[in-house]
Amino acid sequence: PLPAAPAAVARPCSGAGADAEAMLRHLSLKLRASGPVTVAEYMREALTNPAQGYYTRRGGIGEGGDFITSPEISQVFGELIGIWYISEWMAMGKPNSFQLVELGPGRGTLTEDILRVFKQLTSVLSKCDISVHLVEVSPKLSEIQAQMLTGGKMQQNPKDKSAYMEGISKTGIPIFWYRDIQDVPPGYSFYLAHEFFDALPIHKFQRTEKGWREVLVDIDPEVPDQLRFVLSPSSTPATENFIQPGETRDHVEVCPEAGVIVQRLACRIEKDGGAALVADYGHDGTKTDTFRGFRNHKLHDVLSAPGTADLTADVDFNYLRKMTQERTMTLGPIKQREFLKNMGIDLRLQVLLQNSHDAATREQLLHSYDMLMNPEKMGDCFNFFALMPHHRLVHPDKKDKPESKSPLPPVAGFNELLLK
């Protein structure tokens, strides 16, 4: 193997516990038997291994976990997302039913906030048949979601049903759980992927004098219980397939799984209608080495104590755009602070501040707003990106008779909405 690629040799993690040792033992046996593995395979093992994976066993979201997400910071975030879906439903002619499909719903906080908005706007949605479909691989997280959303009103389904669990939300809407997006029934759907794509396994590539080489994970021969990055001695199938012609960067991360999921979303939206909203860390095809770990709200060495930390990489929105293969239109990415401002977060904050009668609540509201909007915090780190049917943004016969059609309503969040 060539010397380590962009990252340094892993440092041992003190107090990582038996979980980390078991996962490290499992990986060491695998690496000794088959040689170095791709970063994608390492991530898959560390995050979703059925016995020791981070998400399957822990999934540390929230104050007491390893990372915190926007919905956990402020209910306003989820409320504005809920309003986005209602706004799009109205702009698309108020279809008589829709499915809300969330990929990787965390603890269910975002879905709960969206359902509260749907409940508050019952008068608008009264004639619409709504169901919720959650795609979740973690048994632990699906239990937390079910408790939060249904208060225990759910049941496990037999193996032959596509949904492994179903229930009724506290607001009376049916909810179904699936392990794969392909199991979600077809139909007019609004999709949501908040901090979902950043946790999917990536392949890493390094440009060398001999051409592109893939970054792999191997045992450190000097320190047998540690892992290190090495470069593949020659090109790999992934190098041949995933590096775009004309790539100018020297280090590239590619997430093929994200590409496949976006293709599926684009096909479904093209066929059945609806829209998809993606919110995540990301860039527009410009960044290089973004692979990192989080543990106890601090950066954590990605190769240290596998299975005990969240592993993540920035989403390449340029790659996602290409993978739609023009089946849908795409909007964004735009910064989170811009999207939320366009959605009316300032107005919502004013209302909440006027309605709160104690200083502690007002302080919490302002602190949450700052976390979401401050460019130094989440305001510029997170981006919003949408997939829409072509007819939502371009009239089918606009080219022939441009004056015959009324203008299409702007897309909330991506355009500044004028509040009447």
C-alpha positions in Angstrom: 0.0 0.0 0.0 1.0 3.6 -0.6 1.3 6.0 2.3 -1.9 7.2 4.0 -4.1 9.5 1.9 -5.5 12.8 3.2 -6.0 11.8 6.8 -3.5 10.9 9.4 -3.2 7.6 11.2 -6.0 7.0 13.7 -5.4 7.7 17.4 -6.7 5.3 19.9 -9.9 6.5 21.6 -9.8 6.3 25.4 -12.9 4.8 27.0 -14.5 3.7 23.7 -15.7 0.6 25.5 -16.6 -2.9 24.6 -18.8 -1.8 21.6 -15.8 -0.2 19.8 -13.6 -3.2 20.7 -16.1 -5.7 19.2 -16.5 -3.6 16.0 -12.7 -3.2 15.7 -12.3 -7.0 16.2 -14.9 -7.7 13.5 -13.3 -5.2 11.1 -9.8 -6.6 11.8 -10.9 -10.1 11.0 -12.5 -8.9 7.8 -9.4 -6.9 6.7 -7.0 -9.8 7.5 -9.2 -12.1 5.4 -9.9 -10.0 2.4 -7.5 -7.0 2.5 -8.3 -3.3 2.6 -11.9 -2.2 2.1 -13.3 0.9 0.5 -14.3 3.9 2.6 -17.9 3.1 1.6 -17.7 -0.4 3.0 -16.1 0.9 6.2 -18.9 3.5 6.6 -21.6 0.9 6.0 -20.1 -1.4 8.7 -19.5 1.4 11.2 -23.0 2.9 10.8 -25.4 0.0 9.9 -23.8 -3.3 10.9 -26.7 -5.2 12.5 -24.8 -6.0 15.7 -22.5 -3.1 16.3 -23.4 -0.3 13.9 -23.8 3.3 15.2 -27.3 3.8 13.8 -28.6 0.3 14.5 -27.6 0.5 18.1 -27.3 4.1 19.2 -28.3 6.9 16.7 -27.3 9.7 19.1 -29.4 12.6 18.0 -30.2 15.5 20.4 -28.6 17.2 23.4 -27.6 14.0 25.0 -26.3 12.4 21.8 -23.5 13.0 19.4 -25.0 15.6 17.2 -28.0 17.9 17.1 -30.2 18.7 14.1 -32.3 21.7 13.1 -35.7 20.2 14.2 -34.2 19.4 17.6 -33.2 23.1 18.0 -36.5 24.8 17.1 -40.1 23.7 16.2 -40.2 26.7 13.8 -37.9 24.7 11.4 -40.4 21.9 11.1 -43.4 24.2 10.9 -41.9 26.0 7.9 -41.1 22.7 6.1 -44.8 21.7 6.7 -45.9 25.0 5.2 -43.6 24.4 2.2 -45.4 21.1 1.5 -48.9 22.7 1.8 -47.7 25.6 -0.4 -46.5 23.2 -3.1 -49.7 21.1 -2.8 -51.8 24.2 -3.4 -49.5 25.3 -6.3 -50.0 21.9 -7.9 -53.8 22.2 -7.9 -54.6 20.6 -4.5 -54.6 16.9 -5.5 -57.1 14.9 -3.4 -54.4 12.8 -1.7 -50.7 12.8 -1.0 -48.1 10.7 0.8 -45.5 12.4 3.0 -42.4 10.2 2.7 -39.4 11.0 5.0 -36.0 9.3 4.5 -34.1 8.7 7.7 -36.5 10.5 10.0 -34.2 10.6 13.1 -36.3 10.7 16.3 -39.5 11.8 14.4 -39.3 15.4 15.6 -39.5 16.9 12.1 -42.5 14.7 11.1 -44.2 15.6 14.4 -43.8 19.4 13.7 -45.0 19.0 10.1 -48.1 17.0 11.3 -48.9 19.7 13.8 -49.0 22.3 11.0 -51.2 19.9 9.0 -53.5 19.7 12.0 -53.6 23.5 12.4 -54.5 23.9 8.7 -57.2 21.2 8.7 -59.6 23.7 7.1 -57.2 23.9 4.0 -56.4 20.2 3.9 -59.9 18.8 4.9 -60.7 17.3 1.6 -57.2 15.8 1.2 -56.3 12.2 2.1 -52.8 12.3 3.8 -50.6 9.4 4.9 -47.1 9.3 6.3 -44.4 6.9 5.1 -41.1 6.7 7.0 -38.0 4.9 5.6 -35.9 3.8 8.6 -33.3 1.0 8.9 -32.7 1.4 12.6 -34.9 -0.7 14.9 -34.0 1.6 17.8 -34.9 4.8 16.0 -38.1 3.4 14.6 -39.2 2.6 18.2 -38.4 6.2 19.2 -40.3 7.6 16.2 -43.3 5.4 16.9 -43.5 6.5 20.5 -43.2 10.2 19.6 -45.6 10.2 16.7 -48.3 7.6 17.7 -47.9 7.6 21.5 -47.7 3.8 21.3 -50.6 3.3 18.8 -48.7 1.1 16.4 -48.2 -2.6 15.5 -45.5 -4.8 14.0 -46.5 -6.3 10.6 -45.9 -9.8 9.3 -42.8 -10.3 7.2 -44.8 -10.5 3.9 -46.0 -6.9 4.2 -43.9 -4.1 2.6 -44.3 -1.9 5.7 -42.7 -3.6 8.8 -44.7 -1.4 11.2 -47.8 0.8 11.0 -49.8 3.0 13.3 -52.0 6.1 13.7 -50.5 9.5 14.5 -51.7 11.5 17.5 -53.4 13.7 14.9 -55.2 10.8 13.3 -53.0 10.3 10.2 -51.9 6.7 9.2 -48.1 6.1 9.4 -46.1 3.3 7.9 -42.5 2.2 8.3 -40.2 0.7 5.6 -36.6 -0.4 5.3 -36.2 0.8 1.7 -37.7 3.5 -0.5 -38.6 0.9 -3.0 -41.1 -0.6 -0.5 -43.1 2.7 -0.3 -46.2 2.3 -2.5 -46.3 4.5 -5.6 -48.6 7.5 -5.6 -48.6 11.3 -5.5 -45.8 12.0 -2.9 -43.9 14.7 -1.2 -40.5 13.4 -0.2 -38.3 14.8 2.6 -34.6 14.1 3.2 -33.2 16.1 6.1 -29.6 15.2 7.0 -30.1 11.9 5.2 -27.7 11.9 2.2 -24.7 13.0 4.3 -24.7 9.7 6.2 -24.7 7.5 3.1 -21.4 5.6 2.3 -18.9 7.5 0.1 -16.0 6.3 -2.1 -12.9 8.5 -1.8 -10.4 9.0 -4.6 -7.0 10.6 -4.8 -5.3 11.8 -8.0 -1.7 10.5 -8.2 1.2 10.6 -10.8 -0.1 7.2 -12.0 -3.7 8.3 -12.3 -6.7 8.1 -10.0 -6.4 5.8 -7.0 -9.1 4.8 -4.5 -8.6 5.6 -0.8 -9.0 2.4 1.3 -9.1 1.4 4.9 -6.6 -1.1 6.3 -5.0 -2.3 9.5 -1.9 -0.4 10.5 0.9 -3.0 10.5 2.8 -1.0 13.1 -0.1 -0.9 15.5 -2.3 -3.9 15.0 -5.4 -2.6 16.8 -5.5 0.6 14.8 -6.8 1.4 11.3 -5.3 3.7 8.7 -6.0 5.0 5.2 -4.0 3.6 2.2 -4.3 4.1 -1.5 -5.2 1.2 -3.9 -2.1 0.1 -5.8 -4.0 0.3 -9.1 -7.4 1.7 -10.3 -10.5 0.0 -8.9 -13.9 -0.6 -10.5 -15.2 2.5 -8.5 -12.3 4.6 -10.0 -13.3 3.6 -13.5 -17.1 4.2 -12.9 -17.4 7.2 -10.6 -14.7 9.8 -11.6 -16.3 12.2 -14.1 -14.4 13.0 -17.3 -12.8 16.4 -16.9 -12.6 16.3 -13.1 -10.4 19.1 -11.9 -10.1 18.3 -8.2 -7.3 16.2 -6.8 -9.4 14.6 -4.2 -13.0 13.5 -4.8 -15.8 11.9 -2.8 -18.6 10.1 -4.6 -21.8 8.7 -3.0 -23.3 6.2 -5.6 -26.1 5.3 -3.1 -27.2 8.9 -3.1 -27.2 8.9 -6.9 -29.4 5.7 -7.0 -31.9 7.2 -4.5 -32.1 10.5 -6.4 -32.8 8.5 -9.6 -35.6 6.7 -7.8 -37.1 9.9 -6.5 -36.9 11.6 -9.9 -38.6 8.6 -11.6 -41.4 8.6 -9.0 -42.0 12.3 -9.3 -41.9 12.1 -13.1 -44.5 9.3 -13.1 -46.7 10.0 -10.1 -46.2 13.8 -9.4 -45.2 15.5 -6.1 -41.8 17.0 -5.1 -38.7 16.3 -3.0 -37.1 18.6 -0.5 -33.5 17.8 0.5 -31.8 19.7 3.3 -28.2 18.9 4.2 -24.5 19.9 4.6 -23.2 20.2 1.1 -21.5 21.9 -1.8 -22.0 22.3 -5.6 -19.3 19.9 -6.7 -16.3 22.0 -5.4 -15.2 20.5 -2.1 -12.7 17.7 -1.7 -12.1 16.0 1.7 -15.2 16.4 3.9 -15.4 12.9 5.5 -15.6 13.4 9.3 -16.9 11.9 12.5 -19.0 13.4 15.4 -19.1 12.1 19.0 -20.5 14.0 22.0 -20.9 17.1 19.8 -17.2 17.2 19.0 -15.2 16.2 15.9 -14.0 12.6 16.2 -11.3 10.7 14.2 -13.2 8.7 11.6 -11.0 5.6 12.0 -11.0 5.6 15.8 -13.5 3.5 17.8 -15.7 2.6 14.8 -19.4 2.1 15.6 -19.4 4.7 18.4 -19.5 7.9 16.3 -21.6 9.4 13.6 -19.7 9.4 10.2 -20.7 12.0 7.6 -19.6 13.6 4.4 -20.9 16.7 2.6 -23.5 16.1 -0.1 -22.4 16.9 -3.6 -25.5 18.6 -5.0 -24.0 18.9 -8.5 -23.8 15.1 -8.5 -27.4 14.8 -7.4 -28.5 17.2 -10.1 -26.8 15.1 -12.8 -28.3 11.9 -11.4 -31.9 13.1 -11.9 -31.0 12.7 -15.7 -33.4 15.7 -16.3 -36.4 13.6 -15.4 -37.2 16.4 -13.0 -36.3 20.1 -12.6 -34.0 20.9 -9.7 -33.9 24.1 -7.6 -31.0 25.1 -5.4 -28.9 24.4 -3.5 -29.5 27.6 -1.5 -28.3 28.4 2.0 -30.6 27.4 4.9 -30.8 31.0 6.1 -32.0 32.2 2.7 -34.6 29.4 2.4 -35.9 30.0 5.9 -36.0 33.8 5.4 -38.0 33.3 2.2 -40.3 31.0 4.1 -41.1 33.8 6.6 -39.1 32.7 9.7 -38.7 36.3 10.8 -42.5 36.9 10.9 -43.0 33.6 12.7 -40.3 34.5 15.3 -42.1 37.9 15.9 -45.4 36.1 16.5 -43.8 33.6 19.0 -41.9 36.4 20.8 -45.2 38.4 21.2 -47.0 35.4 22.5 -44.3 34.3 25.0 -44.7 35.8 28.4 -41.4 34.9 30.2 -37.8 36.0 29.5 -36.4 32.4 29.4 -38.7 31.4 26.6 -37.9 34.5 24.6 -34.2 33.9 25.1 -34.5 30.3 24.0 -36.4 31.5 20.8 -33.7 34.0 19.9 -30.9 31.5 20.6 -32.7 28.9 18.4 -33.1 31.5 15.6 -29.4 32.4 15.8 -28.4 28.7 15.6 -30.5 28.2 12.5 -29.8 31.5 10.7 -26.3 32.6 11.7 -23.8 32.0 8.8 -21.2 31.0 11.3 -23.5 28.3 12.8 -26.1 26.4 10.6 -27.2 29.3 8.4 -24.5 28.7 5.7 -23.5 25.1 6.5 -26.9 23.7 5.4 -28.4 23.9 2.0 -31.9 23.3 0.5 -32.4 21.5 -2.8 -35.6 20.5 -4.5 -36.8 18.1 -7.2 -40.0 19.2 -9.0 -41.9 18.0 -12.1 -41.1 20.0 -15.2 -44.7 21.3 -15.5 -44.4 22.9 -12.1 -41.8 25.4 -13.4 -42.4 25.4 -17.2 -45.8 25.4 -18.9 -45.9 22.5 -21.4 -47.1 24.7 -24.2 -45.4 28.0 -23.2 -43.1 27.9 -26.2 -46.1 27.9 -28.6 -48.4 30.4 -26.9 -46.5 32.3 -24.3 -49.3 34.8 -23.6 -52.0 32.2 -23.2 -51.0 30.9 -19.8 -51.2 32.6 -16.4 -47.8 32.8 -14.6 -46.9 29.8 -12.5 -46.8 30.5 -8.7 -43.3 30.9 -7.3 -41.8 28.0 -5.4 -41.8 28.8 -1.7 -38.4 29.0 0.0 -36.5 29.3 -3.3 -38.2 32.6 -4.2 -39.0 35.4 -1.8 -42.7 35.2 -1.2 -44.6 38.5 -0.9 -46.9 38.2 2.1 -50.2 39.8 1.4 
